[in-house]
Amino acid sequence: MSGQNILITGANGQLGLALQQKYCDAKAVDSKELDITNLDTLMNLDWSGIDTIINAAAYTNVDGAETNEGRVSAWQVDATGAANLALVSIEKDLTLVHISSEYVFDGSLENHKEDEPFTPLGVYGQSKAAGDLSVGLTPKHYILRTSWVIGEGKNFVRTMIDLGKRGISPTVVDDQKGRLTFTTELVRAIDHLLTSESDYGTYNISNDGDIVSWADITREIFSLSNLDLQVTNTSTEEYFKDKPGIAPRPLNSGMNLSKVESTGFSPSDWHEDLKEYVNKELS
């Protein structure tokens, strides 16, 4: 699919950078170039030639969202910004692709399905849920609900590789379970839904493979990196007990992928993508 008719918001984030690699000729903007929290600015933009918005803009500082300042920012970007893009999409008859999060759920259920009721625990999850509600009112929309995103930028895998290189044996939570989602896989899913003209709606998107803990993933990272280091398991409660201002986290982030698979999309196994990612980081 050509990117000539696509506007990418959040261009400098992990997903935004991956989207620009796929859609080289798309119009890509960050918050300095386009303020999605300002409806007038959006409405007055020259939309000629644009038929699809991919909204990769997000406030993703989960703990920061629990502060007074962060709460405002999270709601402005994740809720108001998404609502503004939804209004523009309705007004201009555009397709809106919006990235959501498993944080809209409390994690009490395993294997989340797309129609599970919202039960967000913290401000970040609440603001993302509000954004989903707005985008869902757009006639032509794809909401991609994802988890544990890994791409170009600061992320868990890079942090663990860095610790490993410094000979640090980390303590990592073992009661949060899920799958990694590589930005390359997210981009592949977005392109599939758009090019296949799949039914509009909400789709769970992550890599496939077994559902494991962050501690398990860390051990795999060290193994792939040939680092002989110990990983000590701990609970989320224990890990954060002396850290103030920490947002509550869903313990179950695994998502049911059968809906997107029914469109003909086959998610790749996270083990394979992690191996490729680690090899690239170490090369």
Order of alpha helices (4+ residues) and beta strands (2+ residues): beta-alpha-beta-alpha-beta-alpha-alpha-beta-alpha-beta-beta-alpha-beta-beta-beta-alpha-beta-beta-alpha-beta-alpha-alpha-alpha
